[in-house]
Amino acid sequence: MGKSSSVLVNGIHWEKDRIANIFAWEEEVNGIFQLPIPAIGKEIYFSEDEWDFSELDQLNRPQHLLKFDFTKLTVVIKNAAKLLIFKSVVLHKLEFSTIYSKMNHLNFISKFLSESHIFRPELITNDVIVKFKACLNQKWTEATRIQYYTTFIDLLKQLERLNKRLEYSEQCNALKKADMSLYLAEREDGKTDEIPRVFFNQLIVQAMQIINDSNSPENEQIQACIIMLLSQTGMRVGELVKLECDKKETISILEGTKQVSYLEYKTFKTIQSDEYKWTKTILTDKAEKAYDLLVYLKKKRRDNSNYLLEAGTYSAPATWVRRNILRFVARYKTTIDCINLTETRLNKLFVQETKNRMDYYLNNSYLEGLNPTDTIHFPLPHQFRVTLATILYEQGVHIDWIREHMNHLSHEMTLHYIREHEKRKNKEKLIKKTIEELVATDSDSKSIHRKIDRFINEGKYHISIDIQSLIDEVQGEVPIREKEQGFCIKSNYGRKCPKNEYLDIPEVQHHIVSFEYIDITYNRYLSIRSTIEYNQKNGYLVESSREEKKLYRLITHYFIPELNELNEDIKYTGEERTRQDYPHLVEIINNRNQIYDEVAKWISPMK
């Protein structure tokens, strides 16, 4: 009998004939069968409690991500968990880093079930789910809890497929309920910050000096090149470590009067296939010098690897890149202002490392002159990507060009990266101007003015997070109206703010619906709802009525059409695929029915 042909899925070769029928065996998983991997000296059986795919990996990924240990899983969920992991690899083709996290979730769920004395799947009741959520509420952020909820839901559905007598619909619905407003606030607050410009400029100047100095140590030249390429191209770490030799091309532009170079490199992020695709990035003069130097150093080493930042088949992971950035910053701490930064803004932007913690990464030459209590601040690799997108936007580069340069799938993702300083400043100016006008005309409200002034000085401008703080500050003393630019308090004492009309939600007859922005729409819905509740509670019925009309337009013209389009995408591509394609919408996807019912209750009295 001839050898079965193979197919590359998720960086591993599988037997094509057997992989198509693997999931038909679900009801017989207690039997021993071999996973459909071609015979290359490595056999993995479903019944084994340790699966090691590292020897089969074609993409040189970190080995620990490719090893799965099921020994600690309770027998209640073990087979279901194995199928869930296998499907994640072969059917859903998730990144192994994501599957590794899912395995950690399963270990946590298994430990919880064992400690709760759940020894049969029938005992996983609603009360158990309530207890599980209470256990998670003591840890982590809402976004992290949602990841655990999602894994538990997938596990329960897999148990149902293995045992047709099980029914977990109520348990799954309970797990889908999450604090949406908290999640959205955390997501906004947790965005990766850009690198402060003063630090960024110091870092670039120092890196360029090393690149231009042929007498610099080779390890520092490599570190400088890493920093320069990250800062100039916005590459992801996974793309940077896979750079190859002789991939630079130079072309003539402007009728031959100028030349420009671009670099071809592999990307794994923006495609749905199992391997990679070649993409391009324009090289600035600084980036071109960095790439040329890496090529020179690579050829000088004469190793057999295809990759500029690897020796042999070793893959340089994100931690390797991060440590090299840290080492470069520490080496040049006298020219890069990075020690003991005390500004709140800088503390937020940089990872802090004490001398004692850095001993593992740095030798004494890096630590020379530091005290045991000193801290050093350095940027994470992803911050370069955020900083570049913001700089390009501020320079007036078209958003389409930025999206293509950053290899983003959507405009929404590009806008997520950009920290739009001017927009924030305009919001602050509008709020301050409104407050100044109020102070100038209403001299009988000094106590309100003092509260608002304190609120402004503390810098609380964020719509999704600070609406409750604003309500608390002016509790019961002044009506509030929500706007895209902020929250208006000028409609005081029965006066109608002239800005409300053109800052309101328009009745757009030909609005182009896109569910990719539904999280923004839902976030605004929550804000308007809060202002309505506040105004009703405090007797500001005129303002409440105006806000209700605005809410009705937002829901009918924007939110419901976007939600319908989201449901259509889920129907067409499947819920799991939609989650993968739009990770920023995972909470809305999981709770869309609950959210629809919640929104419907608000608009039904308005019809």
N, C-alpha and C positions, 0 to 999 in steps of 0.2 A: 504494500500500500504506500502510495507516494506521500511525501512529507507535506503537511498542510502549509498553505501560504500564510504569510504574516502581514499584519497591518500595524503601523505606528500610531499609538494612541497615548497621549499625555507623556510623550517621550519614552515609551516602553513598547517593545514589539510583542504583539499578542497573536495567537492563532486565529486567523480570520474565520474559519469554519466553526470553531467552537464558541467564539465570543458572542455570536449571534443568538445562540441557544442557552447561554449561561443562566439567564434569569428565569427560564422555564423550570429550573431545578429548585426554585425557592421552597417549595413544599417538601423537598427531600434533603434539606441542608444538613440534617443530622448524619447523613452518609458521608463517607470520605471521598472527596473528589479533588482532582488537581486543578488549580487555576489555569486558564488557557494561555500559558506562556510557552513559546517554542522551546524545544529541548536544546539548551545551550549549556548544560552542566548545572542548571539551577532549577530545582523543582520546589514549588510552593503548593501545599495542600490546604484546602479550606479548613480542615479539622485542626491544623496547627495553630497554636496561640501566638506565634511570632512570625510576622511576614516581613521579609527584608527585600525591597526592590532596588536597593542601592547598586547592586552589581549589574542590573539590567538597564539602568538609567542611561539614556543617550544624550542628556543635556547637562551633565556634570553639575547637578544641583547638590546642595549640602546633604550629606548622607543621613543625618539624623531625621530629616523630613521624610525620608523614604522607608523608615522602619516603624512598624506598628506592633505593639505589645498588648495582647488581649488577655494576658494571664490574670490581671486584677479585676476583670469584669465579672459581675455576677452572672450565673447561668441563666437568670431570668431574661437578660437582654443580649447575651453574648453572640448568638447566631444572627440576630437582627442587626447588631452593631457591625458584625463582619460584612454582612451584605450591604449595609449602609456605606461603609468605607469603600468596599469594592465598586459600588455603583458611582460613588463620588469620583473615583479614579477613571473608570472606563466609560460610564454612561454620561455623567454630567461633566466630566473632564475638568474638574476644578483644579486650581493650583495646589501643589502638594503642601504649600505653607498653609492654605485654607483647610485642607484635609487634616493636617497635623493638629490644627486648632480644634477641629471637630472631634478628633480623637481625645483631646484633653477634656472636652465637654462631656463625652461619653464616660470617661473615667470618673468625672465628678458626679454625673447622674447615677452611675453604678454604685459609687460609695454612698450616696444619699439613700438609694433604695435599700442597700444592705443595712445601713444604720437605722432605717425606718422599719426593718423586719418585713420587707416586701420580697417574698420568696416565690410568688407566682404572678404572672402578668395580669391575672384577673384582679389582683389587689391594688393595681394602680388606679385609684379612684380620684374623684374631684378633690376630696380632702387631702390626698397625697400631693396633688398639684398645688393646692393652696399652701401646704407646708413647704413644698419645694420653692415656691416663689418667695415665701417669707424668709427662707434660708438665704436665697440670693439677694434679698433686699438689704442684707447686712454687709454686702460686699459690692465693690465695683460700681461702674456707671450704669445708667439705664441702657446705653448702647451695648455694653457687654452683656447685660442681663438678656437683652433681646436675642443675642447670638445663642445663648444657652437655651432660651425658650424655643428658638427655631430648630436646634438640634434635637431637643426633646420631642417636638412635634414630628420631625422626620422619623425618629425612632419609633414613636407610637404608630405611625402609619405603616412602618415596616413590620411591626409586630402584628398588625391587623392582616397584612398580606400573608403572613406565615400561619395565622390562626384565624380562620373565617368567623369563629364564634366571638372574637373580641370586637368591641365597639368603643372607640375612644373619641368620638366627635365632640362631646362636651368637654373632655379634658383638653383637646386641641384648641377649642374656642377659648377656654380659660387661659391657656398659654399665649394666645394671640393678643390678649389684652395687655396693653402697656401704657405708660405715661408719655403720650405723644409730645405734649408741650415741654416736658423735661428733656426728652430725647432730642428735640429740635434745638432747644437752648444749649444743651451739652455739645451738639454737633457744631453749632455756630461758634461756641466758645473754644472748642477744641481744634479749630482750623490751624494748620501749620502756619507759623508766623514767618514773615520774610526776615532776612538778615538786616540788622540796622545798617544804614548806608555808610556811616563812618567806619564801622568795623569791616563791612564788605569791601570798601575802597582800600583800607589798609591791607587786607588779606590779598587782594588782587595785585596791588603794587609789589608786595613781598614775593608772591608767587612768580610774578613776571621777572623780578630780579634774579631769582634762582634759575628760571628757564634760560635766561640770557647769559648766565655765567657757566661756561663750560667746565669750570673747575669745581663746581658744587658737587657734593656727594651724590651718588646715583640714587640712593633711597629718597633724598630730599627732592631731587629732580622729578622722580616719579610722583611724589606727593604733590608737588607744585603743578604738575600736568593734570592730575586728578582734579584739583581745585579749579584749574583754569577751564577744563572741558565742562565740568558741572556748571560753572558760572556763566559760560558763554553759549552753551547749547541747550541746557536744561534737560540733559539726558537723565533717564532713570538709572539707578545703580545697576540693575540687571542688564541694561544696555551698555553701560560703560565698561563693565568687566568682560563683555563679549566683543569688544572692539578688535578688529583684525588689521593686519598689515596691508598696505597698498590698496586701500579703499578710498583714497582721496582722488577726486577728479577736479580738473580746472577747465573752465569754459570762458569764452569771450562774450561780453555783453556790451550794450550801448554802441552797436556798430563797430565792435572790435576795439573800442577806446579803453576798455577796462576789462580786467579779468577777475573772476570770483571762483573760489574753491568750495566744493561741498563734499561731505563725507557720507559714505554708505555704511549702514550698520544694521544689526539685527534687532528687531523688536518682538517681544512676546506678549505685549500688553493689549494691543488694540485689535487683535484678531481672534476669531472664534475657532481657528483650526488648531491642530495638535502640535505644530512645530513653531515656526516663526516666519516673519516676512522681512524683506530688505526694505529699509526706508532711508531717507536722506535728511541731512541737516546742513544749512549754510554755515560755513566756517568764518568767524571773524579772524582778523590777523592774529590775535592772541591765541585763539583756539587752534589755528593752523600751526603755529609755532609749537604748541603743546603736543599736538598729534605727531608732527614731524619728529620731535624729540623722542617720543615713546617708540616710534618706529625705529629710530636710530639705536636706542638702547636695547630694543628687542633683538635686532640683528647682531648687535655687539655680543649679546649673551649666547646666541646661536642655539637656543633651545628648540625643541620640536613642536611646541605648542602653536596653535593658530592664533592665540589671543595675546594681545599686547601686555595685559596685566596678569598673566598666568605663567607658571613654570610647569611644563609637562601637561598633565590632565587636571591639575589642581584648579578648582574654581574659586575665584576671589569673592567671598560673600559680602553682604552689606556691612557686616561687622568689621571686615577687613578694611573696607573703604572708610568707615567711620573712625577706626583707630588711626588710620594714616592722616586723616584730617586733624584729629586731636594731636598727633605727634608733631605735625607741621606747626600748628598754632603754638604748642608748648615750646618748640624749638625757638620760635621767633617772638616770644612773649614780650621782649623789650621793644619791638617795633609794632606789634599788634596789641592794642589795648584789650586784654582778655583776663587779667587777674583781679579777683575780688571786686567784681562789678556789683554796685549796690543799687543802681537805678532799678525800680520795679519793672520798667519796660524791658531792660536788658536781661533781668533775671528770668523774665517770662520767655524771652527769645532763645536763650541758650541753655544747653544741658550743663549742669554744674558737676564738677568732679573734684573731690578733695585730694590732697597729696597722697594720703594713705590708700585711697581707693585706686589711684592711678599707678601705684607701684607695679601692678600686674601688667599694665600696658606700656609703661615708660621706664627707661633705665635712669640712673642718677644724673646723666648728662642733661636730660630733659628737665629734671626737677631741680637743677642747680639754682640756688637763690630763693627757693620757695620755703615757706614755713609749713609745719604740719597742718595748720588750720587754714591755709590758703585754698582758694577755689579757682578753678580755671574754666572759662566759658568758651564754647566752640559751637559752630553751626552743625546741624545734622545734614546729611546729604540731600534730603528732600527739600530743605529750606532754600537751596540754590535754585531749584526748579520754580518755587513760588516767587522768589526774588526776581528771577529773569522775566517771568510772565508779567509781573507788576511793572518792572522797568520798561519793557517794550510797550505796554499799554500807556504808560505815562508819556512816552516819547511820541505817541500818536500813531503807532503801528496798528493797522486794521486788525480787528478781532479774528477775521478769517485766517489771516497770515499767522497770527499767534497760535491759533488752534492747530494749524497744519505743522508749524514749527515744533510745537509741544507734543505732537502726535496724540491729540485728544480726539475722542469719538464725537463729542458734541460741544456746542458753544457753551452750554450750561456748565460743563466741567471746566472749561477755560475761565469763565467768569468766577467759578468757585476759587480758582487759584489767585485771581487778581485782588489785591488789597487796594480798593479804590479810595485813596486818600482824599481826593478832591470831593468825591461824593459825601464822605463822612464830614469833611469840613463844611460843605454847604448845608448839611443837616444841622450841624452845630450852630452855624451862623443864623439859620432860620429860627431855631429855637430861641437863641439869645436875643434876636431882634424882637421876637414876639414878647418875650419876658420884659425887655426894656420898655416896649410900648405899654405893657400892662402896668409896670411900675410908674411910668410917667403920667398915666391917666387916672389910676385908681389909688389915690393916696390913702384911702381908708382901709387898705388891705395889707398893711405892713407885715403882719405875721405870715400871711401867705407868701409875700415876696421873699421873706427871709428863708422860708422852707424851700421855695423854688430855687433861690440863689444857691443854697447849700447843695441842692440836687444837681444843678448845673456844674458847680465847681468840682463835684465828685466825678464828673464825666459820665453820667449815666444816660447814654443816648440810645442804647440798643433796643429796638422795638420788641424783638421776640423775648428778651430777657427782662427788661426793666419796666414794663408796663405796670407790674404789681408794685414796684418801688415808687413809681410816680403816683399811683393811686394812694399808697400809704402816706406819702408826703402831704397830699392836699385833700386827705380824706374828708369828704362831706362838705368841703368849703368852696369848691369850684367845679363846674362841669368839664368833662374831657371829651375831645373828639379825636379819633384816630385818623392818621394820614400816612401815606408812603414815606413822607419826609420825617415823621415823628408824631407826637401827640400834642394837639392844640389845646391850650387852656384859655385862649383869648375870648371865647364865646361866653364870657362871664356876664352875669347880671342881665341876661336876656339879649345881649348883643350878638349878632351873627357875624362870624369872622369872614371877611371878604375873600380870604385865601381858600376857604373850604370848598368853594364851588369848582375852581379849576384844579384842585388837588384831590377831588373826590374820585370815586370809581366811575369811569365813563360807561355809558351804555353803547358799547361797540357792536355795530351790527354785523361786521365781517371779521370778528376776532379769530385769529388763527390759533386753533387749539393745539396744545402740546403738553402731554402728561408729564414730560420731563421736569416741568416747573411746578408740579402740583404740591410739592412740599412747601414752596414759597407761598402759594395761594392758601394752603391750609394754615400756615403760620400766621398769615394776615387775618384769616377767619378767626383764629383764637384771640388775636389782639382786638379786633372789633367787638367780639363777643364780650371781652372783659370790660370794654368801655361802656357797652350797653348795660351790663349788670351793675356797674358802678353808678351810672347815671340814674337808673331805675331805683336803686337802693336809696339814693340821696335826693330823690324827688325832682330831678332835672328831666322832665318828661319831653320837652321840646327837643332837647339834644338827643335823648334816647330814641325818639321817633326818627330823627334824621339818620342816626347810626343804623337803625333797623332797615331803613330803605337802602342804605349803602351795603349792608350785609346781604340783603336780598339780591341786589345786583351782582355782588361778588360771587354768591353761590350759584345763581342761575346762568350768568354769562361766562363764568370762568370755571368754578370748582366742579360743578356737575358734569359739564362737557369734558373736562380733563379727566375726571374719574371714569367716565364712560369709555374714553379712549384707552385709559390704563387697563380696564377690564377687557377691552378688545385685544390689546397686546397680549395679555395673559392667556386669553382664549386661543390666540393664534400660536404663540410660542411656548406656552406653559409657564406656570408660576415660578418654578425653579430657575428657568432661563431668564425671566424678567428680573428676578432678584439679582442674578449674576450681572446682567447688563446694566442695571440701575441700582447699585448698592446704596445710594443715598435715599432711595425710596423704600427700602426694605420694611420699615416700620409701617408705612402707609399701605404697602402691599399686604402685609400680614393682618392689618386691622381695617381693611377697606370697607367691609360690610358694617362693622361697628361704627366707623366714621360716617358712612352714608346715613345710617339710622340717626346718629347724633345730629348731623346737619339738617336732615329732613324735619326733625322736631322743631328746629328754629324757624324754618321758612313756612311750615304749614299754616301757622296763624296769620302770616303776612299775605297769603294769596287772596 
